[in-house]
Amino acid sequence: MIQVLAIALGGAVGAALRYVLASSVSLWLGQSFPYGTLAVNILGSFLIGLMSEALLLERAGLAVAFRAGILVGVFGSLTTFSTFAFETLYLWQQGEWASALLNLALNAGLCLAAVLAGLLCGRSLFYYGRGMASVQGLPVPYAFSAVNFLGAVLVGVVLALLEPWLGSQSAHVAVSLLLAGAYIISSAIYLTLFLAEASADFKHHGRLALVLVVLNTLLCAVGIWLGASLR
């Protein structure tokens, strides 16, 4: 039951992100071609390849519900095969068969390439202890920190894109605090689980572990601020 609820919550987040990102890309590049759907499919394909390595291979002890909520819920809802199929068929029915074939080729080819790129990046960063350094006997996951920072930047970009859709400043502030807080808390939990799974001795490294969590929080905050500033 918990796993179903996690997938439902992740699906709601992914669907909302897909709508905002796809709509924003379409407004930016125009409506002559389904750029928005293509963009979210490529982004979601890369992220699911990257995070499948981070959440499944290295984090074998991570809660199944947490993994399912991210991989199946968020990234499954972020990408969309049905909308891609509908838009391709619509282009074909409008006589724009060249655009329809191009959309088919781009979604199939670029999404497969994005998944492969995500898997390769994930394996180079997370597979079997890669992407870690040891500080006074405590494993420090610098690869996770880099990916975490990029994720925070993406959250900031999404928050910036959400502003025109929310209408009022108070609604934007509330949603920003909710999403930013959820991301920061989730990354802190993930880091704590990483340290526990890596057999970190919290009795002797408690202060250093706390410093890592605090630095992770600051890194997230800076990334979100930077992403929101890129609009």
C-alpha positions in Angstrom: 0.0 0.0 0.0 2.8 2.4 0.9 4.5 1.7 -2.5 1.2 2.5 -4.4 0.9 5.8 -2.5 4.6 6.6 -3.2 4.0 6.0 -6.9 0.8 8.0 -6.9 2.6 11.0 -5.2 5.5 10.7 -7.5 3.2 10.5 -10.5 1.4 13.7 -9.5 4.7 15.5 -9.2 5.9 14.1 -12.6 2.7 14.9 -14.4 2.8 18.5 -13.1 6.4 18.9 -14.1 5.6 17.5 -17.6 2.8 20.0 -18.1 4.8 23.0 -17.0 8.0 22.0 -18.9 6.3 20.9 -22.1 4.1 24.0 -22.1 7.0 26.4 -21.5 9.1 24.8 -24.2 6.2 25.0 -26.7 5.7 28.7 -25.9 9.5 29.3 -26.3 10.0 27.3 -29.6 6.5 27.6 -31.1 3.6 25.2 -31.8 4.7 24.1 -35.3 6.4 21.0 -34.0 5.8 19.1 -30.7 9.0 20.4 -29.1 7.6 20.3 -25.6 6.8 16.5 -25.6 10.1 15.8 -27.2 12.0 17.8 -24.6 10.3 16.1 -21.6 10.8 12.7 -23.1 14.5 13.2 -23.6 14.9 14.7 -20.1 12.9 12.0 -18.5 14.8 9.3 -20.4 18.2 10.6 -19.3 17.1 11.0 -15.7 15.6 7.5 -15.4 18.9 6.1 -16.8 21.0 8.1 -14.4 18.9 7.6 -11.3 18.3 3.9 -11.9 22.0 3.4 -11.3 22.0 5.6 -8.2 18.8 4.2 -6.7 19.0 0.5 -7.7 22.7 -0.5 -7.9 24.3 1.4 -5.1 21.2 1.9 -2.9 20.2 -1.8 -2.6 19.0 -1.1 1.0 16.9 1.9 0.0 13.2 1.6 0.6 11.4 0.0 -2.3 8.6 2.6 -2.0 11.1 5.4 -2.3 12.7 4.0 -5.4 9.3 3.2 -7.0 8.0 6.7 -6.3 10.9 8.3 -8.1 11.5 5.9 -11.0 8.0 4.8 -11.7 6.1 7.8 -10.3 8.1 10.9 -11.1 10.0 9.8 -14.2 7.2 7.6 -15.6 4.8 10.5 -15.5 7.4 13.0 -16.7 7.7 11.1 -20.0 4.7 10.5 -22.1 4.3 7.9 -24.9 0.6 8.5 -25.5 1.0 12.2 -26.1 3.9 11.6 -28.5 1.8 9.0 -30.4 -1.2 11.3 -30.6 0.9 14.3 -31.8 2.7 12.1 -34.4 -0.6 10.8 -35.8 -2.1 14.4 -35.8 0.8 15.6 -37.9 0.3 12.7 -40.3 -3.4 13.4 -40.6 -2.7 17.1 -41.3 -0.5 16.1 -44.3 2.7 17.0 -42.5 4.1 13.5 -43.0 7.7 14.7 -43.0 7.3 16.3 -39.5 5.5 13.1 -38.3 8.3 10.9 -39.4 10.9 13.3 -37.9 9.0 13.4 -34.6 9.0 9.5 -34.6 12.7 9.3 -35.4 13.7 12.0 -32.9 11.7 10.5 -30.0 12.9 7.0 -30.6 16.5 7.8 -31.4 17.2 10.6 -28.9 15.3 9.0 -26.0 17.2 5.8 -26.4 20.4 7.8 -26.6 19.4 9.7 -23.5 18.8 6.6 -21.5 22.1 5.2 -22.6 23.9 8.4 -21.7 22.2 8.4 -18.3 23.2 4.8 -17.6 26.8 5.5 -18.6 26.9 8.6 -16.4 25.3 6.7 -13.5 27.7 3.8 -13.8 30.7 6.0 -13.9 29.5 8.0 -10.8 27.8 5.4 -8.6 28.7 1.8 -9.6 30.5 -0.2 -7.0 31.9 2.6 -4.9 32.9 5.0 -7.7 32.4 8.7 -7.1 33.5 8.6 -3.4 36.3 9.9 -1.4 37.3 9.1 2.2 37.7 11.8 4.7 39.0 10.6 8.1 37.4 7.2 7.4 34.0 8.6 6.4 32.9 8.0 2.8 32.1 11.3 1.1 29.9 10.9 -2.1 31.2 13.7 -4.3 29.4 12.2 -7.3 26.1 12.3 -5.5 26.8 15.9 -4.6 27.3 16.8 -8.2 24.2 15.1 -9.4 22.3 16.6 -6.4 23.4 20.1 -7.3 22.3 19.6 -10.9 18.9 18.4 -9.7 18.6 21.4 -7.4 19.3 23.7 -10.4 16.5 21.9 -12.3 14.1 22.4 -9.4 15.0 26.1 -9.5 14.3 26.3 -13.2 10.9 24.6 -12.7 10.0 27.1 -10.0 10.9 29.9 -12.3 8.7 28.4 -15.0 5.9 27.9 -12.6 5.6 31.6 -11.6 3.5 32.8 -14.6 1.2 29.8 -14.1 0.4 30.4 -10.4 -1.0 33.9 -10.8 -0.2 35.4 -7.4 3.1 36.0 -5.7 1.9 34.3 -2.4 1.0 31.2 -4.3 4.4 31.1 -6.0 6.2 31.5 -2.7 4.1 28.7 -1.1 4.7 26.3 -4.0 8.4 27.3 -4.1 8.8 26.5 -0.4 7.0 23.3 -0.7 9.0 22.0 -3.7 12.4 23.3 -2.5 11.8 21.9 1.0 10.7 18.5 -0.4 13.8 18.3 -2.5 16.2 19.3 0.2 14.6 17.0 2.8 14.6 14.1 0.3 18.3 14.6 -0.6 19.2 14.8 3.1 17.4 11.5 3.8 19.2 9.9 0.8 22.6 11.1 2.0 21.9 9.8 5.5 20.9 6.4 4.0 24.0 6.4 1.9 26.3 7.0 4.9 24.5 4.3 6.9 24.7 1.8 4.1 28.4 2.5 3.6 28.9 1.4 7.2 29.8 4.8 8.5 30.6 4.8 12.2 28.3 7.6 13.4 29.6 7.2 16.9 33.1 8.4 15.8 32.1 10.4 12.7 28.8 12.0 13.9 30.1 15.5 13.6 31.6 15.0 10.2 28.4 13.3 9.0 26.4 16.3 10.3 28.7 18.7 8.4 28.1 16.7 5.2 24.3 16.9 5.7 24.5 20.7 6.3 26.7 21.2 3.3 24.3 19.2 1.2 21.5 21.4 2.4 23.5 24.6 1.4 24.4 23.0 -1.9 20.7 22.4 -2.7 19.8 25.9 -1.7 22.5 27.4 -3.9 21.4 25.2 -6.8 17.8 26.1 -6.5 18.6 29.8 -6.3 20.9 29.5 -9.4 18.2 27.6 -11.4 15.6 30.2 -10.5 17.9 33.0 -11.6 18.4 31.5 -15.1 14.9 32.6 -16.3 
